Amino acid sequence: MFKEPINCSLIIPTYRRQTDLAKCLDSVKNLKYQFKEVIIVVRENDSETIDYLNGISQTYTSVAQPGQIAAIRKGIEKATGEIVVFIDDDTEVDDQWIAFSIVHFQNPNVGAVGGKDFQPSNRSVGNLAKVGKFTRRGKLIGNHHLSNRTSENVNFLKGCNMFIRQHLLHKINPILDYLQGDGAQLGNDLVISITSNLCGFQTIFDSRVRLIHHASARPGQSREYTNHKTRDQEIFNIWLIKIAFARKYYLLLVILYGILVGDRQTPGLVKSFQLHKTSFGIIRKEIISNLRAFKQAFPLASRYRQPLSK
């Protein structure tokens, strides 16, 4: 399905999930397609993973700074392939996955490609009509793990299943390095993948570019909003993204909607009451956190404004 000589560098950031990583690497080794290089990025203090990789004679690169962004930056620095591929360490891939993705890059107008991260444990049904969209009012619609659409033009992709032209990775908006968090740093994949649109390329979602995503627990974090510090950091990150990339004539709408109405990501007045009913203490905390995050994010995001054109 794809023509040579397109070559790909694979980046796998990993942290304290040796069992998941072993399955991931086995699936990569079983591919008929051979990557130009497989770049595993591990934290310097993650001795268990380092011992495992040494035990199987697997090369890797290490990074001292915590957080997924530092690992991604290190991987990008090492990558030399025409296309750079990002997957999580808790995913498993097959040949159809890479075959369906690379064929899109025969079109020189395509800058990034991603697909479905099928989650066996997730039986949710989402809004399949839209995937990977940044709406005019600032709502971020994911659905990458649910959608069955093919060859859909989108605004952003999910970082556990993302292909992007190598030269675009040198044009990522600087707000990437200001995203907060000690682990996954919510929104980093959006900032990376939206670069394709911002540079005038198409970004394609194709559900046939499918891998299995086990969505394992993040070390030291929860996937639920139970940690107040993590919650505050994630609200800040989303405000930073919304302000930086809001369409030129819609920034005021994004701000007013995010403060007065809001969504789960930026819990404004209306959404906070919808989510928490009569739990006024929680409602108050959510609203204050949202306003504080907006106040902190606005001057920084304004400095690096790079609005979407459409």
N, C-alpha and C positions, 0 to 999 in steps of 0.2 A: 504493500500500500504506500510505502514511501520510497523516495529515490535517494541514493547516495549523491553527494558526499555530506549531507546534513549530519553534523555530529553534536552530541549532547553531553553536557556535564551534569551529573546528578549530585545534589546537595542534600544531606540528611543531618539536620541538627538533632542531637540526642542528649538526654540527661536522665540518668538513673532508671532506665527501663530496658535492662539487658534482655529480658525474655521477649518483649515486643521487638526490640532491635534485631534479635536473632531471626525471627520470622520474616521481618522486613528484608534483611540481607539475603536470606535464602530465596525469597521471591525474586529479588533483583538478579541473583546469580543464575536463576533458571530461565531468564529471558534469552530469546534468540538474538535480540538486538544487544549489542555491546556498547556501553557508554564509553565515551572518550576517557572519562575519569569518574570515579565515585568518591566524593568528598564527604567524609563523616566528620562532623565537628562536635567535639566533646569538651565539657568543662574540665579545667585542670584539676579541680578538687573531686572529680567523680572517679575515684580510684577503682570502684567496682566495674564500671564500664570500660575503663582503660585496661584493666586486667583481662576482661573478657576479649577485647579486641586484640590485645597482644597474644592471647591464648589461641586465637584462630588466625594469627598472622595477617590481620587486616590493618592496612594503613589508615591513619586518621590524622587530623590536625586538632590542636587544642586551643582553647581560649580561656583567659583568666577572668574576664568580666562576666557577671551573671546576666541572664536574660537571653531570650531567643534572638533579639536583634543583633547582639554582638556575635552570636554564632553564625547568623545569616551573613553579616558583613564579612566575617572571616572566610566563609565559603565562597562568596562572590569574589573576594580578593584572589582566591586560588583558581577559580573557574576559567577555563580557556576555550570551552566549547562554543559553537555558534549559537546554540540554544542552551539555556540553563534551566534545569528541572529541579523543583523543590517538592519533596514529600516529607511527611512526618515519620518518626520512627515507629509509630504504631499502625502503619499501613502495610498492605500487601498488594503487589502489582502483577500484571501478566502482559503478554505480548500484544494483545488487542489494545490494551491501554496506551502503549507507546505508539503503535501503528496508527491508531485513529488520531492521535495528537499531531504527529509529525507531518502528516499529509496536509494539514492546514497551513503549515509554513511554506508550502510551495507557492502560496500567494504572498508576494512581497509586501502587501499592505497589512498583513496580520502580524501583530507585535507580540501577542500573548495568547495562550490557549490553556484552558482548564476544563475540568469535568466533574463528574459526580463522585463524591466520596461516600460510597454505600456503607451504611452503618447497620450491621446485623442486629444490634440490640435496640435500635431506634425504630419504632413502628409509627412514628408521627406522620400525619398528613398535613402538608403545608400548602401555601398558595403557589401552585405549580404554574400559574400564568406568568409569573415574573421570577427572574433569577438574576442575582448580581447587579441590582439596580440602585443607583443613587438618585432619589427622586428630587423634584424641584423644591419640595418643602424640607428636604434634608433627611428623609427616612432612608435607612440602609436595609435593603431587602436581600437576604442571602439565598436560602433555599437550595444551595449547591448540593446538599446531601439528599434532597427530595426530588428535584426536577428531572424529568425525562425528555427535556427539549434537546434538539440537536442543532448545531451551527447557529446558535443564538448570539447576536451581538450584545455584549454586556459592558458594564462599567468596571467591575472588579471581579477577582477570582478568589478562591479559597487557597490558603497557603499550603495545605497538605496535599495539593494536587494541582501544581501550577508550572507551566512552561513559559519562558519569556526570552526574547532575543537578548543576547549577552550585552550588546552595546547600550540597550535601554537601561540596564542596571546601574549605569554611571550617571543617570539623569533622575534618580529618585529624589523626590522632594525632601529637603532637610528635616522636615518635621518628624521623619522616621526616627531620628536619634533623640527626639524629645518625648516619645511615647513612654509612659510610666509603667512600672511593674517589675517584679523580680523574676518572672517566669516567661509565659507566652507573650505578654505585652499586647493586649487586645488591639487589633487594627493594623498590625504591622504588615500583614499580607495584603490588606486593602491599599495601603500606601505604596507598596511595591508594584502591585498589579495595575493600579490605576495609571501608572506611568505610561503604559502603552497608549491609552486614550489621550492623555495629555500631550503626548508627542505626535499625535495625529495618526496612530495606527489603530487597527481594529483589534478588539479583545473578544475572543470566541469562547463560549461555553458549549461543550458538546458532551452530553450525558454518556456517550459511548466511550469517552476518555475516562473510564471507570476504574476505580481501585477500591479495595476493601479497607475501611477505616474503623479500627476497633475503639477509637475515641477513649483511650485509657486515661486514668486519673493523672492530673499534672502533679508532679512531686512538689509538695509544700503548698499546693493550691487546691481549690475546689472549683468544679465547673458550675457550681451554684453560687448565687450572691449571698453568701453567709458571712464573709469576711468584709468588715466595713472599710478597711484600708484598700483592699483589692477592688471593692465596689467603687470607691472614690476615684481610684486610678483609672478604672475603665470608663467612668463617666467623663473624666478629663480627656482621655484619649479620643473618645467619640466626638466631643465638642471640637477638639483640635482638628480632626478630620473634616467635620461638617463645615467649619468656618473656612478652612484652607481651600476646600474643593467645591464649595457651593457655587452654582452657576452665577455668572456675572450680575444679572439683574434680580437674583433671588436670595441674596445674602440676608436682607432684612426679614424676608419671609421665614427663612431657616431659623433665624434667631428668635423671632416672636413665637413661632410654632414650638420650638424646643423649650421655651420658658413657660409659655401659657398652656400649651397642650402637652407636647412631649410624647415619648414612647418609652419602651423598656430600657433603651440605651441612654436616653437623656430624659429622665422622669420629670416632666413639667407638672404644673398644677393639676390639670385634669387627669392625666395618666396616673399620678400618684394616688389620687382618690379612687380611681378605678381599680388599681392594683391592691390597695390596702384597706379599702372600705372605711371602717371606723377606727382603725389603728392610728390615731392621730399623732402619736409619738413617732412612729415610723414614717408617716406622711411628712411630718415636719422635717425629719432628718433627710429624707429623699429630696425634698424641695430645696433645702439649704445646700445640700451637697451638689445639686444640679446648678444652682446659682453660683456657688463658689467655683465650681469647675469651669463654668462659662467665663467668669471674671478672670481666672488664671489663664485660660486658653486663648482668649480673644487677642491680646496684643501679640502673642507669639505666632498664632496662626495668621494674623493679618500681615505680619512681616514676610511670610512665605506664601502668600495667597497665589494660587494657581488654579483658577476656576475652570471647571469643565465647560466645553463650548456648547454641548448639546446633550 
